[in-house]
Amino acid sequence: MKKWILISVLVLLASTLYGQNKVPDIKLKRMNGKSVMLQDFLKKGPVLINFWATWCAPCKKEMVHLDEFEKKYTDKGLSVLAISIDSQKSISQVRSYIRAKKYSFDVFLDPNSQVLKKLNGNLMPTDILIGQDGTILWRHNGYIPGDEKKMEAEIKAAVQSTS
Amino acid sequence: MKFSRYFFSFIISFWTTGYCQFSFSGALTTNYGQSKNDFNIQETLLDINGNWNNWTGWIQLEHSDPPELGRSLKGIRKFRLGYSSGAYTIKLGDIYEFWGRGLMVNMVDDQAIDLDTGVRGGLLNWANDLVQIDLFGGTQNIWRSSNEVFGFNDRVPNYEVDHTLYGGRIAANYHQWHGAVKYMQVNEEHLLPRIDTIEKVGHQLIGVNIEYYGPTTDFGFEYVKKDAKGFGFYGLINMYIGDWSIGTSYKNYHFADLSPDDRWDFVNIIGGALTIQQMPTLFEQHATRLLGRITHQIDYNDELGFDLRLKGPLFQNTIFSFSYASSSRHKEWYLDNNWNWIMGGSSGLLPSTKPVFNAFREMYAELEGYLLNGNLHYNIGSGLTNDVTDLYLNRYTDSNRSYSYESLSATTLPAQFTYTINQKFSLELKYEYQELKKGVNTYSELPTNMPPFTSNFLKDKQINRIFSVGLGRSPLWSMSLMMDYANTEERIIVDKVRDKNSIEEMLGNLWDTSLTWANMEISYNISSNHRLTVMYGSQRGGVLCSNGVCRYVQPFENGFKIGLIAVL
């Protein structure tokens, strides 16, 4: 087994050095059951993907800032996509939470965490900033108050490089 | 395993022939823990995701001996190759699909409770804006822990059931409407250890779901029929009035009628709900520890219930949430003159509140918001729980009426405050308080020697308190000290002698820490892609629930855990 792990690590190292860390064109499911491709948002500009859940306290603290960024940078091409990993247990509470908070960003569902795993997410919340060419520019796990400063700096750089 | 290796070799050679054209990414999660009660952990997961034009690939390698929960593995855990072009998608390998609300197909991989309902096989999907068609087939091996089989261990599953599955779905979207019809055939190979025979059973499931998603209302239902008698129904309606929402859901899961003695025996009983049917639970999914430990264990074979939810802004920056959940079994079970369990009267279409129906009720209210110009975030909750977990006796005789059951009732108050000191530093305080009564209740019309209530604890009720204080320095590190305290423990585990750690010994100068579990944790973000976590101390054991499945997790006594998450 060790040789398989070694091969995998070498492949990863090679890919890190020579490959491009681009996201695949992922299908995202809206709350109304309809699907949309990630590429559709990337056509407009950079995309900030946020994985969250209604039972995740740090996620809720972070979302206030995501809404602020969405309002501030949407006319510069930024799209904020909040992907809820709520399972069948709490999926019915997603829409009511978003409405109560008056958040205006797009919300999607990933009830068995398949999109999260495709983007190598492990912790909640996970934020991934994707450039218009599909390259992952920045990512962050967890949330401590103050993290939004770094996030905004990354978003600014992303929208400036696009314009 | 051989197939896995060939598949793995194929993918590796496929990628390496032209790696510079590919996009790769990966994630490494490793956990190591050593404790004085031998709850040692050594697990590493390596995920590799790749994509090239229309192709995607995923491999997950595991090296665990032993993992926190589950069986040790050194090798390929999961793999998948996918191809998408236009309306078509093909997936080969380990697939995870979620249909409707999960009444028929809900493939999840929840390693926190060692629940994996994924299927190894293939999926063909064709979709446009209006119609979607899915076909899948494959095999599934479900591992679970049971004391009905030799070698029971609450950490390592000891019983396997194999399934071969194939199914299909046609779904349609029209304006705000979404609907689907679906079918699944499952062939089960079920080992009956008492007679050492493998029973082969076939199951057929047919289902339909319809949902409407409007600007002020959404509603929907899902119905699944399994074999001749079993069925599951779930319906919900949410209404939005301004920023407020009010909603209710209803569940009626009836796949098997099992006596109180057989209710949780998935080894010797065949024919109930399948593990792939992970259905909505209709009670609050609690994020706080004390409420999480008393989560109701849903019986997907026989449960009837509803919930009511209300959520909205009370005043600026404050959200109020309220939920009420009620459920029970469909029918009363009683003992006849020969002490055999017999099915009795039905509770109708709504859940019963009588203990002989294993009634469960929970009320939870929460306030979440900001104060002090947005610098103080608070979350204060209050929960009332009543759950009849087991029915031991229920008899009707000419001269007497008697019953006996085990129940828990709890009042829980969780609170969390986060204060942002400045742009870098923040302080977090968590406090949870719980009064828990758990024991056997006895009722008899005639005088009896049995007391009406016998507590499972050495005291009449258990008082639980959790206190945690943390300091965070954005975006680099955070540290926290957590104390989990109980005033008494259950009789069956009170004899265990604990090995106190140095934090508990220090606190021992302030109070009796024989039932205090304390630990300190530091998380450090080495970079935006690497996070290191170190924990020293003890963690109290207890029930861990997710997706309606609960498992008992052993305490972690006086040791350390190291975790590393790296995105490559």
Boltz contact constraints between the chains, C-beta under 6 A:
constraints:
  - contact:
      token1: [A, 1]
      token2: [B, 74]
      max_distance: 6.0
  - contact:
      token1: [A, 1]
      token2: [B, 75]
      max_distance: 6.0
  - contact:
      token1: [A, 5]
      token2: [B, 61]
      max_distance: 6.0
  - contact:
      token1: [A, 7]
      token2: [B, 12]
      max_distance: 6.0
  - contact:
      token1: [A, 8]
      token2: [B, 48]
      max_distance: 6.0
  - contact:
      token1: [A, 12]
      token2: [B, 26]
      max_distance: 6.0
  - contact:
      token1: [A, 12]
      token2: [B, 568]
      max_distance: 6.0
  - contact:
      token1: [A, 14]
      token2: [B, 19]
      max_distance: 6.0
  - contact:
      token1: [A, 15]
      token2: [B, 19]
      max_distance: 6.0
  - contact:
      token1: [A, 15]
      token2: [B, 24]
      max_distance: 6.0
  - contact:
      token1: [A, 18]
      token2: [B, 20]
      max_distance: 6.0
  - contact:
      token1: [A, 19]
      token2: [B, 19]
      max_distance: 6.0
  - contact:
      token1: [A, 19]
      token2: [B, 22]
      max_distance: 6.0
  - contact:
      token1: [A, 19]
      token2: [B, 23]
      max_distance: 6.0
  - contact:
      token1: [A, 19]
      token2: [B, 24]
      max_distance: 6.0
  - contact:
      token1: [A, 20]
      token2: [B, 23]
      max_distance: 6.0
  - contact:
      token1: [A, 21]
      token2: [B, 25]
      max_distance: 6.0
  - contact:
      token1: [A, 22]
      token2: [B, 23]
      max_distance: 6.0
  - contact:
      token1: [A, 24]
      token2: [B, 51]
      max_distance: 6.0
  - contact:
      token1: [A, 24]
      token2: [B, 56]
      max_distance: 6.0
  - contact:
      token1: [A, 32]
      token2: [B, 213]
      max_distance: 6.0
  - contact:
      token1: [A, 33]
      token2: [B, 178]
      max_distance: 6.0
  - contact:
      token1: [A, 34]
      token2: [B, 173]
      max_distance: 6.0
  - contact:
      token1: [A, 55]
      token2: [B, 285]
      max_distance: 6.0
  - contact:
      token1: [A, 55]
      token2: [B, 287]
      max_distance: 6.0
  - contact:
      token1: [A, 61]
      token2: [B, 377]
      max_distance: 6.0
  - contact:
      token1: [A, 87]
      token2: [B, 547]
      max_distance: 6.0
  - contact:
      token1: [A, 88]
      token2: [B, 101]
      max_distance: 6.0
  - contact:
      token1: [A, 88]
      token2: [B, 102]
      max_distance: 6.0
  - contact:
      token1: [A, 88]
      token2: [B, 280]
      max_distance: 6.0
  - contact:
      token1: [A, 89]
      token2: [B, 281]
      max_distance: 6.0
  - contact:
      token1: [A, 89]
      token2: [B, 285]
      max_distance: 6.0
  - contact:
      token1: [A, 90]
      token2: [B, 285]
      max_distance: 6.0
  - contact:
      token1: [A, 92]
      token2: [B, 236]
      max_distance: 6.0
  - contact:
      token1: [A, 96]
      token2: [B, 245]
      max_distance: 6.0
  - contact:
      token1: [A, 96]
      token2: [B, 311]
      max_distance: 6.0
  - contact:
      token1: [A, 99]
      token2: [B, 240]
      max_distance: 6.0
  - contact:
      token1: [A, 99]
      token2: [B, 243]
      max_distance: 6.0
  - contact:
      token1: [A, 99]
      token2: [B, 245]
      max_distance: 6.0
  - contact:
      token1: [A, 100]
      token2: [B, 243]
      max_distance: 6.0
  - contact:
      token1: [A, 100]
      token2: [B, 311]
      max_distance: 6.0
  - contact:
      token1: [A, 100]
      token2: [B, 312]
      max_distance: 6.0
  - contact:
      token1: [A, 100]
      token2: [B, 313]
      max_distance: 6.0
  - contact:
      token1: [A, 100]
      token2: [B, 319]
      max_distance: 6.0
  - contact:
      token1: [A, 111]
      token2: [B, 98]
      max_distance: 6.0
  - contact:
      token1: [A, 112]
      token2: [B, 96]
      max_distance: 6.0
  - contact:
      token1: [A, 112]
      token2: [B, 98]
      max_distance: 6.0
  - contact:
      token1: [A, 112]
      token2: [B, 108]
      max_distance: 6.0
  - contact:
      token1: [A, 114]
      token2: [B, 96]
      max_distance: 6.0
  - contact:
      token1: [A, 118]
      token2: [B, 49]
      max_distance: 6.0
  - contact:
      token1: [A, 120]
      token2: [B, 25]
      max_distance: 6.0
  - contact:
      token1: [A, 120]
      token2: [B, 27]
      max_distance: 6.0
  - contact:
      token1: [A, 120]
      token2: [B, 567]
      max_distance: 6.0
  - contact:
      token1: [A, 122]
      token2: [B, 29]
      max_distance: 6.0
  - contact:
      token1: [A, 122]
      token2: [B, 565]
      max_distance: 6.0
  - contact:
      token1: [A, 139]
      token2: [B, 528]
      max_distance: 6.0
  - contact:
      token1: [A, 140]
      token2: [B, 528]
      max_distance: 6.0
  - contact:
      token1: [A, 141]
      token2: [B, 531]
      max_distance: 6.0
  - contact:
      token1: [A, 144]
      token2: [B, 472]
      max_distance: 6.0
  - contact:
      token1: [A, 144]
      token2: [B, 474]
      max_distance: 6.0
  - contact:
      token1: [A, 144]
      token2: [B, 478]
      max_distance: 6.0
  - contact:
      token1: [A, 145]
      token2: [B, 420]
      max_distance: 6.0
  - contact:
      token1: [A, 145]
      token2: [B, 426]
      max_distance: 6.0
  - contact:
      token1: [A, 146]
      token2: [B, 423]
      max_distance: 6.0
  - contact:
      token1: [A, 146]
      token2: [B, 424]
      max_distance: 6.0
  - contact:
      token1: [A, 146]
      token2: [B, 474]
      max_distance: 6.0
  - contact:
      token1: [A, 147]
      token2: [B, 474]
      max_distance: 6.0
  - contact:
      token1: [A, 147]
      token2: [B, 475]
      max_distance: 6.0
  - contact:
      token1: [A, 150]
      token2: [B, 475]
      max_distance: 6.0
